[in-house]
């Protein structure tokens, strides 16, 4: 088994349910620095730090997206 095929590879195994910082940044159309700033402020999607790497649980990311959903506001009609 090579290093690429290890069970802990992000593509397979234990980390299959997690997205990398880069993947989340692309999905949100933001720079990875934005995610780092959000983490420093205690904001943004939930994450896991393994050594120096950051991973975002895919289910937690989806829940976070739902939590920040906004509904359109109807404009009040002038009387």
Order of alpha helices (4+ residues) and beta strands (2+ residues): beta-alpha-alpha-beta-beta-alpha
